[in-house]
Amino acid sequence: MKPRSISDFEISLIKAMINRGMKNKDIQFFFNRPDRSVNSGRISGIRSGDYSNSSEIPNASKTELDNFLSKFVETDVSASVTVPLVGVLEDEQDPISDIRLRSMFKKDSTGVWRFAHGESDCHECKESFGFKYSDKWLRAVASLANNKGGYVIFGVKDKTVNDGKISDDSYEVVGLKSKEFENADPVEFTKRLKAAFDPTPLVLPVTIDLDGVSVGIFYVSQHLSRPIIALKNEGNQVRESDIYFRYPGQSARIKYSDLRAILDERDRLSREQIIPMVQKLLSLGPRNAMIADLSSGALEDGERSFVIDKDLVDAIKFIKKGEFDETKGDRTLRLIGDVQAVDSQGKTILKEFVTSSDVINDFLDQKSPDSPKEYIRCAVEVGNGAWLPLLYFQKKAAMSSAELSSYILATAASKDRKRMYSDRASGKISSFRNATGDALQILNMLKSGTLPKIDSSIDSTNFARAVAGLDYKPKIPLEKLLNCLKKCKKIVLDADELSRMSAIRLAVARLDFLYFR
């Protein structure tokens, strides 16, 4: 689990505030500090249960929240912050405020509660709720999110027509027959939506009581990245690749004209957002600017490129060198030149994807990666049987031999390949090879403490074979042996003689075994 700066108790308070109907911007006020910011996205993550282990933390009690708010209000809160207290009706503009939700229901002359708006392009009624047949409400949610947002109301009869007449029980509040909606973890709603649609619709679940009858309500906001598309078949109501749209009285597959309108609007908003960026780029000039792709963490300018760790992208802040220590503890990137990225503790940012070349190159350079286990996983899953260093990265990961073997056997490689790499790591399969011919002469030089001259691909191959023939550490420092292998690798690759790389990889594996077992 990733480390977080918000305590369990603060999360419990935030969840209680959300449950009380407070807005993200107002919740932020209580938890932002000079040394720590809590942005709206973090609160939304707590609201959905996606942030860290927030879904497992219970809401603060009514007493705990009231005590926290009363003490805070006395000293710190400005008049601009809305703090809904129990028994006080919140802002009518809040889509899930108690006053707003209750205003959608009216009691008729017979004392029966009815949904006042009927079914429209922003309201859909369901008589019951259940996770077993979730396709019925999944479709409704996606439809509203693709239009202008709205409400799905559970525990209200839909409109029924008999002999051409609207039935008297249309939109009657019958209430939920079980506690499934009321007791459900909000994360469960999000999981269902995330599995069914992309992008994921956003819902706020609320339960209200009307004279002892429970009504469940989803507030669905219009999605900023419409259209929302079905990822898979779900029951009888959701079909893979379909786009649903809320029309007056029904949720149906979208019509071409409405889809065209969504796409046109999305293009218009994109242009509005990108024009100021383009103007800024033009004012800076190509040599003074790079483009950050915050979905992948890549920074590029056409020539230079590097990747920022995905865990830091959400909280990225660029600051001037002189101000580097002003916000201690804040998650910060400091960029040095155009080749290295470090976090606020000076640690190199983790590579998001490791290749077989990285495994060889970083061993030869004796680098200390942030995620050495990822190098082991790459060697096993991507190595395709090639000899690659394992023990060096085992040491960096502080793993025992048993832990290394277990880790290798738990990778996604085939059974035979996992066993092969496990046997290599344990020494059951040796990287030692008897040197012959010119390689044997070089081996004798190495044992006497002398390095050979390497000028060609043939020299490179013979040197590598000599290293593979070492049965003990020579007097030559490891750094010099590694530098020679780096030179061999460059000569072979420059000559485009890739078949000779197998000898170099074997030599690397041999040094890995001799120096790091």
C-alpha positions in Angstrom: 0.0 0.0 0.0 1.3 3.4 -0.9 2.2 5.7 2.0 -0.3 8.5 2.6 -0.2 11.8 4.5 -3.9 11.7 5.6 -4.5 9.8 8.9 -7.2 7.2 9.4 -9.1 9.6 11.7 -9.0 12.4 9.1 -10.3 10.0 6.5 -13.1 8.9 8.9 -14.0 12.6 9.4 -13.9 13.3 5.6 -16.2 10.3 5.0 -18.6 11.6 7.7 -18.6 15.0 6.0 -19.3 13.4 2.6 -22.2 11.5 4.2 -23.5 14.7 5.6 -23.6 16.2 2.1 -20.7 18.6 2.3 -19.0 19.7 -0.9 -15.4 18.8 -1.8 -14.2 22.4 -1.7 -15.6 22.9 1.8 -14.1 19.6 3.1 -10.7 20.7 1.7 -10.7 23.8 3.9 -10.6 21.7 7.1 -7.6 19.5 6.1 -5.3 21.7 3.9 -2.2 22.8 5.8 0.9 24.8 4.7 2.9 21.6 4.7 0.3 19.4 3.1 -2.4 19.9 0.5 -5.5 17.8 0.2 -6.9 18.4 -3.3 -10.5 17.7 -4.5 -9.3 14.6 -6.4 -8.1 13.1 -3.1 -11.5 13.7 -1.5 -13.3 12.2 -4.5 -11.0 9.2 -4.1 -12.2 8.8 -0.5 -15.7 9.4 -1.6 -15.5 6.5 -4.1 -13.3 4.3 -1.9 -10.4 4.2 -4.4 -7.9 6.2 -2.2 -5.6 3.9 -0.3 -7.6 1.8 2.2 -10.3 4.4 2.8 -13.0 2.0 1.9 -12.1 0.0 5.0 -12.2 2.9 7.4 -15.6 3.5 9.1 -17.2 7.0 9.1 -16.6 9.1 12.1 -19.6 9.2 14.5 -22.0 12.0 14.6 -20.6 13.1 17.9 -17.0 13.0 16.6 -17.8 15.1 13.6 -19.9 17.6 15.5 -17.1 18.1 18.0 -14.5 18.5 15.3 -16.7 21.0 13.4 -17.6 23.1 16.5 -14.0 23.4 17.6 -12.8 24.3 14.2 -15.7 26.8 13.5 -14.9 28.7 16.7 -11.3 29.5 15.6 -10.6 28.9 12.0 -13.5 28.7 9.6 -14.3 31.8 7.5 -17.9 32.7 6.6 -17.4 31.5 3.1 -17.3 27.8 4.1 -20.6 26.0 4.3 -20.8 23.6 7.2 -24.1 21.6 7.2 -25.0 20.8 10.7 -27.5 18.0 11.7 -31.0 19.4 11.6 -30.1 22.3 9.3 -31.0 22.1 5.6 -28.1 22.5 3.3 -27.8 24.6 0.2 -30.6 23.9 -2.3 -28.0 23.9 -5.1 -26.3 20.9 -3.6 -27.6 17.9 -5.7 -27.7 15.6 -2.7 -28.8 18.1 0.0 -31.6 16.8 2.1 -33.9 19.8 1.1 -33.3 19.2 -2.6 -33.9 15.5 -2.4 -37.1 15.8 -0.3 -38.5 18.5 -2.6 -38.6 15.8 -5.4 -41.4 14.0 -3.4 -44.9 15.1 -2.7 -47.7 13.6 -0.5 -51.0 13.4 -2.3 -54.5 14.0 -0.7 -54.6 10.3 0.4 -51.4 10.5 2.3 -49.3 8.6 -0.3 -45.9 9.8 -1.2 -45.2 10.2 -4.9 -42.2 11.2 -7.0 -43.2 14.6 -8.2 -41.1 14.9 -11.4 -42.1 11.6 -13.0 -39.6 10.2 -15.5 -37.8 12.8 -17.6 -34.4 13.1 -19.3 -32.8 13.5 -15.9 -34.9 11.2 -13.7 -35.4 7.5 -13.8 -37.4 5.4 -11.3 -36.8 1.8 -10.2 -39.2 -0.1 -8.0 -36.4 -2.1 -6.5 -32.6 -2.3 -6.2 -30.3 -5.3 -6.3 -26.7 -6.2 -7.1 -27.9 -9.5 -8.6 -29.6 -7.7 -11.5 -27.3 -4.7 -11.6 -27.6 -4.3 -15.4 -30.9 -2.4 -14.9 -29.4 0.4 -12.9 -26.0 0.3 -14.7 -27.7 1.2 -17.9 -29.7 4.0 -16.2 -26.5 5.5 -14.7 -24.5 5.5 -18.0 -27.5 7.0 -19.8 -27.7 10.0 -17.4 -23.9 10.5 -17.3 -23.9 10.7 -21.1 -26.6 13.3 -21.1 -26.7 16.1 -18.5 -26.7 14.0 -15.4 -29.6 13.4 -13.0 -31.1 10.9 -10.6 -31.9 7.2 -10.4 -34.5 6.7 -7.7 -35.0 3.3 -6.1 -38.2 2.3 -4.3 -40.6 4.2 -6.6 -42.9 2.6 -9.1 -42.4 3.4 -12.7 -45.2 4.8 -14.8 -47.6 2.1 -15.9 -50.3 2.5 -18.5 -53.5 0.4 -18.6 -55.9 0.7 -21.5 -54.3 3.9 -22.6 -54.6 5.5 -19.2 -51.8 6.2 -16.7 -52.2 3.9 -13.7 -53.0 5.5 -10.3 -50.0 3.9 -8.7 -47.5 5.5 -11.2 -44.5 7.0 -9.3 -45.8 5.9 -6.0 -43.2 5.5 -3.3 -43.2 1.9 -2.2 -39.8 1.9 -0.5 -36.9 -0.5 -0.7 -37.7 -4.0 0.3 -34.3 -4.7 1.8 -31.3 -2.9 3.3 -29.0 -3.9 0.4 -28.8 -0.3 -1.0 -28.6 1.4 2.4 -25.9 -1.0 3.8 -23.8 -1.2 0.6 -20.3 0.1 0.7 -20.1 2.9 -1.9 -17.0 1.2 -3.3 -19.2 -1.7 -4.4 -21.2 0.7 -6.7 -18.0 2.1 -8.2 -16.5 -1.4 -8.7 -19.7 -2.4 -10.7 -19.6 0.7 -12.8 -15.8 0.5 -13.4 -16.1 -3.1 -14.6 -19.0 -2.3 -17.0 -18.1 1.1 -18.5 -15.2 3.2 -19.7 -14.8 5.9 -18.6 -16.4 5.2 -15.2 -19.6 7.1 -14.4 -19.6 9.0 -11.1 -22.4 8.4 -8.6 -23.3 9.7 -5.2 -25.6 7.2 -3.3 -28.0 8.6 -0.7 -30.8 7.1 1.3 -33.7 9.2 2.6 -36.7 8.3 4.8 -40.2 9.3 4.0 -42.5 8.5 7.0 -40.6 5.3 7.7 -40.2 4.3 4.0 -36.7 4.1 2.7 -35.9 5.5 -0.8 -32.5 5.0 -2.4 -31.1 7.7 -4.7 -28.1 7.9 -7.1 -27.1 11.3 -8.1 -25.3 10.9 -11.4 -23.1 13.8 -12.6 -22.5 14.5 -16.3 -19.2 12.9 -17.2 -16.6 15.3 -18.5 -15.1 12.7 -20.8 -18.3 11.6 -22.5 -19.3 9.3 -24.2 -19.2 6.5 -21.7 -19.0 3.1 -23.5 -20.0 -0.4 -22.3 -17.0 -2.7 -21.9 -18.9 -6.0 -21.8 -22.3 -7.6 -21.8 -24.1 -7.2 -18.4 -27.4 -9.0 -18.0 -30.1 -8.2 -20.6 -29.7 -4.4 -20.4 -26.1 -3.6 -21.2 -24.4 -4.8 -24.4 -20.7 -4.5 -25.2 -19.6 -1.4 -27.1 -23.0 0.3 -26.7 -23.4 3.9 -25.7 -26.6 4.8 -23.8 -28.3 8.1 -23.5 -31.1 9.4 -21.3 -34.2 10.5 -23.3 -37.4 11.7 -21.7 -39.0 8.6 -20.2 -36.4 6.1 -21.3 -32.7 5.1 -21.4 -31.8 3.9 -24.8 -28.9 3.5 -27.3 -27.8 6.9 -28.3 -28.9 8.3 -31.7 -26.3 9.5 -34.1 -27.3 13.2 -33.8 -26.8 13.1 -30.0 -23.5 11.3 -30.3 -22.3 13.8 -32.8 -23.3 16.6 -30.5 -21.3 15.1 -27.6 -18.2 14.7 -29.8 -18.5 18.2 -31.2 -18.8 19.6 -27.6 -15.8 17.6 -26.5 -13.8 18.9 -29.4 -14.8 22.5 -28.6 -13.8 22.1 -25.0 -10.5 20.5 -26.0 -9.7 23.5 -28.3 -10.6 26.0 -25.5 -8.3 24.2 -23.1 -5.4 23.7 -25.5 -5.2 27.1 -27.1 -3.7 28.8 -24.0 -1.1 26.0 -23.8 -0.2 26.4 -27.4 0.2 30.1 -26.9 2.4 29.5 -24.0 4.6 27.0 -25.9 4.9 29.5 -28.8 6.0 32.2 -26.3 8.6 29.9 -24.7 10.0 28.5 -27.9 10.8 24.8 -28.6 14.2 24.8 -26.8 12.6 26.0 -23.5 9.6 23.8 -23.3 8.6 20.1 -22.9 5.2 18.5 -23.1 4.0 16.4 -20.1 1.6 13.6 -20.8 0.1 13.2 -17.3 -1.7 10.0 -18.3 1.6 8.2 -18.9 4.0 10.4 -17.0 6.2 11.1 -20.1 7.9 14.4 -20.7 9.0 15.0 -24.3 10.1 17.7 -26.7 10.7 15.6 -29.8 14.4 14.9 -28.9 14.5 14.4 -25.2 12.2 12.1 -23.3 11.9 10.7 -19.8 9.2 9.1 -17.6 8.0 10.2 -14.2 6.8 7.5 -11.8 3.1 7.1 -12.2 2.6 7.2 -8.4 3.9 10.8 -8.4 2.1 12.1 -11.5 -1.1 13.0 -9.6 0.8 15.1 -7.1 3.5 16.5 -9.3 4.8 20.0 -8.5 7.6 21.7 -10.2 9.5 24.2 -8.0 12.5 26.4 -8.3 15.8 25.0 -7.1 16.1 27.7 -4.4 12.7 26.7 -3.0 13.3 23.0 -2.9 13.1 22.7 0.9 10.2 25.1 1.5 7.6 22.3 1.6 9.2 19.5 3.4 7.2 16.3 3.2 5.3 17.4 0.1 5.4 15.0 -2.8 7.7 16.8 -5.2 9.7 16.2 -8.4 13.0 18.0 -8.9 14.2 17.8 -12.5 18.0 17.9 -13.1 19.1 18.6 -16.6 17.2 16.5 -19.1 18.3 13.0 -18.1 17.4 12.4 -14.4 14.3 12.8 -12.2 14.5 12.6 -8.5 11.9 12.9 -5.7 12.1 15.1 -2.7 14.4 12.7 -0.9 16.8 12.7 -3.9 15.9 9.1 -5.0 15.9 8.4 -8.7 12.4 8.0 -10.0 11.3 4.5 -10.7 11.2 3.2 -14.2 7.7 2.3 -15.2 8.8 -0.5 -17.6 12.0 -2.6 -17.4 13.5 -4.3 -20.5 16.1 -7.0 -20.9 18.5 -4.4 -22.0 17.9 -2.5 -18.8 18.8 -5.6 -16.8 22.1 -5.9 -18.6 23.0 -2.2 -18.7 22.1 -1.4 -15.1 24.1 -4.4 -13.9 27.1 -3.3 -16.0 26.7 0.2 -14.6 26.1 -1.2 -11.1 23.0 1.0 -10.7 20.7 0.7 -7.6 17.2 0.7 -9.0 14.2 1.7 -6.8 12.5 -1.6 -7.7 15.1 -4.3 -8.1 12.4 -7.0 -8.0 11.0 -5.6 -11.3 14.4 -6.4 -12.9 14.2 -10.0 -11.7 10.6 -10.3 -12.9 11.7 -8.9 -16.3 14.6 -11.4 -16.6 12.3 -14.3 -15.9 9.2 -13.2 -17.9 10.9 -11.4 -20.8 14.4 -12.9 -20.9 13.2 -15.8 -23.2 15.8 -18.1 -21.7 18.8 -15.7 -22.1 21.4 -15.6 -19.4 20.8 -12.5 -17.3 22.0 -11.3 -13.9 19.7 -12.1 -11.0 21.8 -12.2 -7.8 22.9 -8.6 -8.0 19.2 -7.5 -8.0 18.5 -10.0 -5.3 21.0 -8.2 -3.1 19.5 -4.9 -4.0 16.1 -6.2 -3.0 17.5 -7.6 0.3 15.9 -11.0 -0.6 17.1 -14.3 0.8 17.7 -17.2 -1.6 14.4 -18.8 -0.6 12.6 -15.5 -1.2 14.2 -15.1 -4.6 13.2 -18.6 -5.6 9.6 -18.0 -4.4 9.5 -14.7 -6.3 10.7 -16.4 -9.5 8.2 -19.2 -9.2 5.4 -16.6 -8.7 6.0 -14.8 -11.9 3.9 -15.1 -15.0 6.5 -17.0 -17.0 6.0 -20.6 -18.1 6.5 -23.4 -15.6 9.7 -24.6 -17.3 11.2 -21.1 -17.6 10.5 -20.4 -14.0 12.2 -23.6 -12.9 15.2 -22.9 -15.2 15.8 -19.4 -13.8 15.3 -20.6 -10.3 17.9 -23.3 -10.8 20.3 -20.7 -12.4 19.9 -18.4 -9.4 20.6 -21.3 -6.9 23.6 -22.5 -8.9 22.1 -25.8 -9.9 22.6 -24.7 -13.5 26.0 -23.1 -13.9 27.1 -20.2 -16.1 30.6 -21.6 -16.1 32.0 -22.7 -19.6 35.4 -24.2 -20.4 37.4 -21.7 -22.4 39.3 -22.9 -25.4 41.6 -21.4 -28.1 42.1 -17.6 -27.9 39.5 -17.4 -25.1 41.7 -19.7 -23.0 44.7 -17.4 -23.5 42.7 -14.4 -22.4 41.4 -16.4 -19.4 45.0 -17.0 -18.3 45.7 -13.3 -18.7 42.8 -12.5 -16.5 43.9 -15.0 -13.8 47.3 -13.3 -13.8 45.7 -9.9 -13.4 46.1 -8.6 -16.9 43.4 -7.2 -19.2 43.6 -7.9 -23.0 43.3 -5.4 -25.8 39.8 -5.5 -27.3 39.4 -3.9 -30.8 37.0 -6.1 -32.7 33.8 -8.3 -32.5 36.0 -11.4 -32.4 38.1 -9.9 -29.5 34.8 -9.1 -27.7 33.5 -12.7 -28.1 36.8 -14.2 -26.9 36.9 -11.9 -23.9 33.3 -12.8 -23.0 34.1 -16.5 -23.3 37.1 -16.1 -21.1 35.0 -14.4 -18.4 32.6 -17.3 -18.6 35.5 -19.6 -17.9 36.4 -18.0 -14.6 36.1 -20.4 -11.7 37.0 -17.8 -9.1 37.3 -14.0 -8.7 40.5 -12.7 -10.5 42.7 -10.0 -9.0 41.3 -7.5 -11.5 38.7 -5.2 -9.9 35.1 -5.9 -10.8 34.6 -2.4 -12.2 37.4 -2.9 -14.8 35.9 -6.3 -15.9 32.5 -4.6 -16.2 33.9 -1.7 -18.3 35.5 -4.3 -20.6 32.2 -6.0 -21.1 30.5 -2.7 -21.8 33.1 -2.0 -24.5 32.5 -5.5 -25.9 28.8 -4.9 -26.0 29.2 -1.6 -27.8 31.5 -3.1 -30.4 29.1 -6.0 -31.1 26.0 -3.8 -31.3 27.8 -1.2 -33.5 28.8 -4.0 -35.9 25.2 -5.3 -35.8 26.4 -8.8 -34.9 23.7 -9.6 -32.4 24.5 -13.3 -32.4 27.6 -12.5 -30.4 25.5 -11.0 -27.6 24.8 -14.5 -26.2 28.5 -14.8 -25.1 28.4 -11.4 -23.5 25.2 -12.2 -21.6 26.8 -15.4 -20.4 29.8 -13.5 -19.2 27.6 -11.0 -17.3 25.8 -13.9 -15.6 29.1 -15.4 -14.6 30.3 -12.2 -12.9 26.9 -12.0 -11.3 27.4 -15.4 -9.8 31.0 -15.0 -8.7 30.5 -11.6 -7.1 27.0 -11.6 -5.7 26.0 -15.2 -4.7 
